Amino acid sequence: MSIPTYPSIWDWKNCISHGWTQFNVTFSNDEQAVYVFDAEVLGKVKGRIPMMQLLLPEAETFVKIQRRQYVRQDITLDTAIHPEHSEFIPFRALTEDISAGGASIRL
């Protein structure tokens, strides 16, 4: 969950007194995909660990976050792979995807 990290805000009274009743929540699923959504504070949950109860919006409102520096595009191109210093014999291959940071090839 994304919350400003001032030293004293981690208690319920400070969050409410600052008017923080809505939060931007970031999470990742089992496949390591990262999502973000806006949540509203419903109340406090009493227990050994102080917690806030948040209203979970519809899953359709979750936004998938692109964590790569460059977006990858699924593009098939005929390519010729040549070594920089004769480490292997040049060969032809097809790309799987391509980005500004490089390409994935199919052997």
C-alpha positions as CSV (number, residue, x, y, z in Angstrom):
1,M,0.0,0.0,0.0
2,S,1.3,3.5,-0.8
3,I,1.2,5.8,2.2
4,P,3.3,8.8,2.9
5,T,6.1,7.6,5.2
6,Y,6.2,10.4,7.8
7,P,7.3,8.8,11.2
8,S,4.1,9.5,13.1
9,I,1.4,8.7,10.5
10,W,1.2,5.0,11.1
11,D,-1.6,5.2,13.6
12,W,-5.3,5.5,12.9
13,K,-5.8,8.9,14.6
14,N,-3.2,10.6,12.5
15,C,-4.5,9.2,9.2
16,I,-8.0,10.4,10.0
17,S,-6.9,13.8,11.3
18,H,-4.9,14.3,8.1
19,G,-8.0,13.5,6.1
20,W,-6.4,10.3,4.6
21,T,-9.5,8.2,3.9
22,Q,-8.5,7.2,0.4
23,F,-5.3,5.3,-0.5
24,N,-3.6,4.2,-3.7
25,V,-2.9,0.5,-3.3
26,T,-0.3,-1.4,-5.2
27,F,0.0,-5.2,-5.2
28,S,1.4,-8.1,-7.2
29,N,-0.2,-11.4,-7.9
30,D,1.3,-14.9,-8.0
31,E,2.5,-14.3,-11.6
32,Q,4.4,-11.2,-10.4
33,A,2.1,-8.9,-12.4
34,V,1.8,-5.5,-10.6
35,Y,-1.6,-3.7,-10.2
36,V,-2.8,-0.5,-8.7
37,F,-6.3,0.6,-7.5
38,D,-7.8,3.3,-5.3
39,A,-9.3,2.2,-2.0
40,E,-11.4,3.9,0.6
41,V,-10.9,3.4,4.4
42,L,-13.9,1.7,6.0
43,G,-12.6,1.6,9.5
44,K,-10.1,0.3,12.0
45,V,-9.4,-3.4,12.7
46,K,-8.5,-4.1,16.3
47,G,-5.8,-6.7,17.0
48,R,-2.1,-7.1,17.9
49,I,-1.2,-5.4,14.6
50,P,-3.0,-2.1,13.9
51,M,-4.8,-2.3,10.6
52,M,-7.3,-0.4,8.5
53,Q,-10.2,-2.0,6.7
54,L,-10.3,-0.9,3.1
55,L,-13.1,-1.1,0.5
56,L,-12.0,-3.3,-2.3
57,P,-13.2,-1.9,-5.7
58,E,-14.3,-4.1,-8.6
59,A,-11.4,-6.0,-10.2
60,E,-12.2,-4.3,-13.5
61,T,-10.9,-1.1,-12.0
62,F,-7.5,-2.5,-11.3
63,V,-4.8,-1.0,-13.5
64,K,-1.9,-3.2,-14.6
65,I,1.5,-1.4,-14.1
66,Q,4.2,-1.8,-16.7
67,R,7.4,-2.1,-14.7
68,R,9.8,-2.4,-17.7
69,Q,11.8,0.5,-18.8
70,Y,10.8,-0.1,-22.4
71,V,7.5,-1.6,-23.6
72,R,7.9,-4.9,-25.5
73,Q,6.0,-5.4,-28.7
74,D,5.1,-8.9,-30.1
75,I,6.7,-8.6,-33.5
76,T,8.0,-11.4,-35.8
77,L,11.0,-10.3,-37.9
78,D,13.5,-12.2,-39.9
79,T,16.9,-11.4,-38.4
80,A,20.6,-12.3,-38.8
81,I,22.6,-12.8,-35.6
82,H,26.3,-12.0,-35.9
83,P,28.9,-12.2,-33.1
84,E,30.9,-9.2,-32.1
85,H,34.2,-11.1,-31.9
86,S,33.7,-14.4,-33.8
87,E,32.4,-16.3,-30.7
88,F,30.0,-18.3,-32.9
89,I,28.9,-18.8,-36.5
90,P,26.3,-16.2,-37.7
91,F,22.8,-17.6,-38.0
92,R,19.3,-16.5,-38.9
93,A,16.4,-16.4,-36.5
94,L,12.9,-14.9,-35.9
95,T,12.1,-12.3,-33.2
96,E,9.5,-13.1,-30.6
97,D,9.3,-9.6,-29.4
98,I,11.3,-6.4,-29.6
99,S,11.8,-3.2,-27.5
100,A,14.2,-0.3,-27.3
101,G,16.3,-2.4,-24.9
102,G,16.7,-5.5,-27.1
103,A,14.9,-8.4,-28.7
104,S,13.9,-11.9,-27.8
105,I,14.6,-14.4,-30.6
106,R,13.2,-17.9,-31.5
107,L,15.9,-20.4,-32.2
